[in-house]
């Protein structure tokens, strides 16, 4: 195949990629190596950022300024002793971490790193492959990753991993729905499910003049579809089991969660899958909402900013910004309670997403069938109605909190103390004695007897 045909196929992602086999092999190995290096970097990146926020040194011994600490940890884990529980289902116990790692790596196969580049004399798109439904491939990979977590919890033959696996299945399914609905708005706006075409749809922008320079504002879907962008970011944190949504791995409740009974190399595979999933959802968000590998502002002063391998640099910068957001959340927010977390997903994110999709559907119909005046009047009316409903929606009435004094007063004399219902710290013995002296006992004795 000649160079012109290759370039045409690279520019049109709806056509199949027809690279020679060794070019495809190089790109496959490149994706694998990039993910491994990004994982090693992200682990140390997280440790250093969290240490900086907590005003402590962080890793600073291994390598220049401690940057080889994650590499030594990765080399150490496979050589540690492996302990397999006697009650474990051996086959499923071995397969579960493989599923988690495989789905994490596979999801990156349809992510575009850059546009058309020259690789050893062949022009090819810097993307492993692309299909008309690439976004569905990503969603399928993220959906399949839950099997690794659930099966690892079940196959361990222990209570705490099983609870962590059950938590994870409910959590990932719930937030997968919110994530999928947030991507529907991107389908509707771009008119395609191909990741390369979605990046191309965000390439054109509005020209502006700033200090004598002719710049182009980005038509990123993060701006045009802001509610979908915000919901996707929240759902991505829940999908990857990261703090404050790290309920399947809650150390204070479940020891270590679904991978409590794993050690050595299998634990390293779960650790690797978690960080690759973070990188994948960040790259996915960059592709769908931030224009992918394109940078709009430099094209006025540097026409070749979006050509060649420069797209890889802009793509990685955007991904690292999202990874910083994951780390920032972990260092800032406490873990949510499980019922609050599930209520937030089903009663807030999904209904808001559905209303937003209906609104976008009406806007698309209005653009084709209504005049400009009628369109803006009706859109403004819909926004006002939604705001009024949200403002006057009756709030759920919370049950009255029973004070500790009331609980102590209602306790029969001679009974053993119980933890307070509202989980408050119980008063000191002196305070309890003072309450008892003010409260006459009427059960099991005369009114003159005081409870001590």
N, C-alpha and C positions, 0 to 999 in steps of 0.2 A: 504494500500500500504506500502511495507516495505521500510526501509531506503535506500537500494541500488537503488531501482527504483526511489525514490525521488531524490537522488543524480544524477542519470543518466539524469533525466528530467531537473534538474537544470543546468547540464553541457551542455546540448544540447537544446538551446533555440528554435530550429525549432519544437520541440515537445511541445504539450500543457502542461501548468503547472497543476499539480494534487495535490495541497496542500489541506489539510483539511480546512473546511470552516472557522474555528476560526483563523487559521494562515493567511488566506487571509484577514480576517477582521482586524487582528492586523497590517498587512502591509498597509492596506488601511488607517487606523487611523494614522499610523506612517507617511505616506506620507503627510496627511492633517496637522498634528501637525508640521512636519518639515518645510512645506511651510509657515505656519503661523509664526513660530519662526524666520525663515530666513527673512520673510518680515519685522517683527519688528526690527530685527538686521540691515537689509539693510537700512531702513529709518534712523536710528540713525547713522549707518556707513557713509551714504552719508552726513548727516549734519556735522558730525565731520571732515570728510576728506575735504569737501568744506570749512569749517571754518578754518581748518589748512592751506589750500592753500591761503585763503584770510587773514590770520594772524588776526583771531578774535577768541573769546572763543568757540562759538558754545554751544549746550545744556550742561549745567553743574549743574543744580539745582535738577532735579528729579532723585532720585536713586543714586547709587555710580557713581560719575563723570558724571551724566546725562544720564546713559544708560537706564533708565526706561521712558524717555521722550516719545518715540514712543508708549509705552504701554499706558500711560495716554492719549495720543492723540486718540488712538484707542478706549479706553473706553469712551472718551468724545463725539466722533462724533455721535454714535447712539442716544444719549440723547439730541442732539441739535434740535431746532425747524425745522420741515420739511415744506418747502414751495413748493407747486405744482402750476405751472401756470394754469390759467383758460383755456388757449387755447391748453393745452397739450392733446395728445391722451393718456388717462389714462392707457390703457392696455399695449400699447407698451412702454410707459414711465416706467412702472414697470418692464417689461420683459428685457429691454436693459441691465441694470447693471447685471442682473442674467446671461445673455448670456456671458458677458465679464468674469465674475468670473468662470462660469462653464467650459468654454473652457480653461481658464488658469490652473485650477486644473486638468482637464482631460489629458492635455498634459504630465503631469509628470508620468502617469501610466505606460509608457513603458521605462522609464529611469532607467538603472541599477545603483544602489548605491554601490554595492559590488558583490563579487562572491557568492559561496555557503557558508552558515553559518549554525550554529546549533541554532535553535530557539525552546526552551522548549522541547528538545529531538527530534525534527524533523529537518532534513536537507532540506534547501530550499534556492533558489536564492533570494538575497535581491533586488528583483524587483517585482513590483506588478503583472505585466503580460508581456508577450512578444508574438509577432506574426511575421510571416515571412515578413510582410510589416510594421514594427513598425515605420519606418521613415515616411511613408505616413500618419500614424496616427498623428504624430507630425505636419506635414505640414497641414493636414486637420484641426487640432485644431487651429493653428495659422491663417489659412484662415478664419475660422468661427468667430474668435474674431472680425473681422472687422464689423460684423453685429451688435454687441453691440454698437460700436461707431457710425455707420451710423444711426441706429434706434434711439439712444438717441438724436442725433442732429435733426432728423426729428420730433420725437414725442414731443420735447420740445415746439414747436409752436413759436419759436423765430428765429430771423435772424442769430445772431452770432453762436449759436449752429449748425444751419443748414449748415453754411459755414464751420465750423470746421469738421462736419461729411463728407461733400463732399470732403474736402481736404484729410481727413483720408482715405476715400475709394480709391481715386486715388493713394495716397502715399503707402498704404499697398499692394495694388494689384501690383503696379510697382515693389516694392522691394521684394515682394513675388516671382516674376519671377526670379530675380537675386539670391535670396536665394536658390530656387529650383534647378537652374542650377549649383550652386556651390556644391550642395550635389550630383549631378549626377556623378561628378568625384569620390566621395567616393564609390558610388554603383559600378562603373566600376572597381575600384581598389580592393575593398573587395569582390565583387562577391555576395553580399547579402544586403538585406534591414533590417535585424534584428539588433537591437541595440546591443544585447549581442554578436552576431557574429562579428559585426564591432569592438567592443572592443577587442574580441579575436584575430581578424586579425592584430591588432596593438601590440600584446603581444610580438611577436618574434622580435629580433633586432640583431645587429652585435656585436660580442664580441670584446672588446678592453682591453689592459693592461695599467693601469694608476697607477704609483707609486707602482708597485707590486700587485695591486688589479685587479682582473678579473671582469670588468664591462661590461654591455650590453647597447649599445646605443639604444634609443627608435626608433621604426619604426613608429612614429606618422605621421599621414597624414598631420599635420600642417607643417611638413618639406617636405614630399614627394609631397604634393599637395599645395604648398605655395600660388599660385594665388587663388585657391578655398578658402583657409583659410582666406585670406585677404578680398576677396569679401564677404564671409559669415559674417565676423565681421562688415563690413560696412552696409550690408543689415540688419543685426540684429538690429543695432542702428535705422535705418529707420523703421523697422517693429514694434519696441516697442515705437515709437514716443518720443524718448529721444533726448535731445539736442546733437548736433546742428540741429537735424531733428525734433524738437518738433513743427512742423508747425500747426497741428490740435489744439494745445493748446496755440497758440501764444498770450500771454497776451497783448502785445502792439497792436495787430491787432484785436483779437477776444474775448477780455475780459478773458474768460477762455476756449474757444473752445467748444467742443461738450458737456461738462458737466457743462456749465455755469448755467443752470437752475436746477441743482441737489443740494441737501443739505442733511444733516443728514446721515442716514445709507446708502442711495443710493450713495451719493458721496464717502463714505468710501469704498463701493464695487468697484467703478471705481479706487480709489486710490490703493486698494488691488490688483486688476487685473493688473495694470501697473507694480507694483513691482514683482508680480509673473511671469509676462511675461519676465521681465528682468532675473529672476532666471532661467526660463525655457530655454530661448535661450542660457544662459551661460552654463547650464547643457547639452543642446543639442550639443553645440560646444565642450565641454569637452569630450562628448561621441564620437563624430564623428572625431575629429581632435587631441585630446590630450590623447588618450588611455583610456579614461573613468576613472575607479577607480583604474587602475593599476599604479604603480610607478616602473620604471625600474632600477633606480640607486642603491636602497637599497638592492636589492635581493642578491648581492654578499656578503655583510657583514651581512645581516639579511634575511635569506631564507624565513622567514614567513611574510615578509612585505606585501605581497599581499594576505594573507590568512585571513579568519574570517572577523571580523568587522573593521579591519584596512583600508579596501578599502573605507569605508565611510569617514574616515579622509582625505585621499588623494583626494577623489572626492570633498569634501567641500573646500579644500584648492584651488584647481583649479578653482572652481566656484567663490570663493571670489576674486581671481585674476582678472577674467573677470568682476566682478561687480566693482572692483576698476577702470577698464578701462572705464566703463560707467560713473562713477563719475568724473574721470579725464577729460573726454571729456566735461562734463557739466560745469566744473569749468574753462575750457580753451578756448573753441571755441565759437564764436558768432553764432546766428541762421542764417542759410542760407536763401537766397531768394527763393521763391517757384519755380520760373521758372528755376533757377540754379539747384535746388535740383532734379526736374523731368528730366531735361536735363542730369544730371550726371547719373541717374539711367538707362535711356533708351539708351543714346548715348555712355556711357562709360562702365558701369558695365556689361550690357547684351552682347554687342559685344565682349568684352574681354573674357567673360565667354564662349561664343560660340566658339571662336577661340581656347581657352584652351582645351575645350572638344574634338574638332576635332584633336588637337595635341595629346591628350592622346589616342584617338581611334587609331591613326596611330602607336603610340608607342606599344600598345597592339598587333596590327597586325604584326608589325615588329619583336617583340619578338618571335612570333610563326613561321614566314615564312621567315625571312631574316637572313643572317649571321651577326655576330657581326660587322664586318668592314662596310658592306653595311648599316647596321642599323644606326651606329653612323655618317656615312657620310651624309646620308639623313636627319637625325635629325638636325645635324649641319647646313645643307643647309636651312632647313625650318626656323630655328631660325634666321639665317642671313637675309633671305628674309623678315621675319616679322619685324625685327629691321630696315631694310632699308625702308620698307613701312611706318613704324611709324615715321622714321626720316624725310622723304621727303614728307609726306602727307601735302597737302596745307592747311594752317591754314585759318580759316574763317576771312574775312576782316571785321574789326569793323568799324562802321560809324564814321566819323570825329566828335569829340566833339566840339560843338559850345561854344565859350567862352561867359562869361557874358557880356563883352563889345560889342560883336557882337549882342547879343540878345537885349541889350539896344539901340544899334544903329538902329536896324531894327524895333523897336517899334515906331508906329506913335505918333506924338506929341499929348498930351492931353489924351492919353489912360491910363488905369489903369495898374499898374505893375502886372505881373504874376510870379509865382514861376519859377525859372530857370529850363531849361529842364534837365540838368545833376544833379539836386538836390544839387548843391553847395550852400554854404551860400551866399546870395546876398551881394553886397558891401554896405558900409555905404552911407548915403545921400550925404556926401561930395564927395565920390568917384563917385557916379552917376552924381553929378553936374559937376564934372571935365570932365567926359566922354561926357556929353551933350554939354558942352562948346566947345569941340573939334569936335563935329559932327553937321554940319549945317542942319537945318530943311528944307526939300524940299516939304513936303506935308502939305497943309493947311496954308501956309504962305510963305513970301518971304525968300530968302536965308540969310537975315541979322538977322532974328529972331532966338534967341537961346532958346533951350528947357531947362527949369529949373526943 
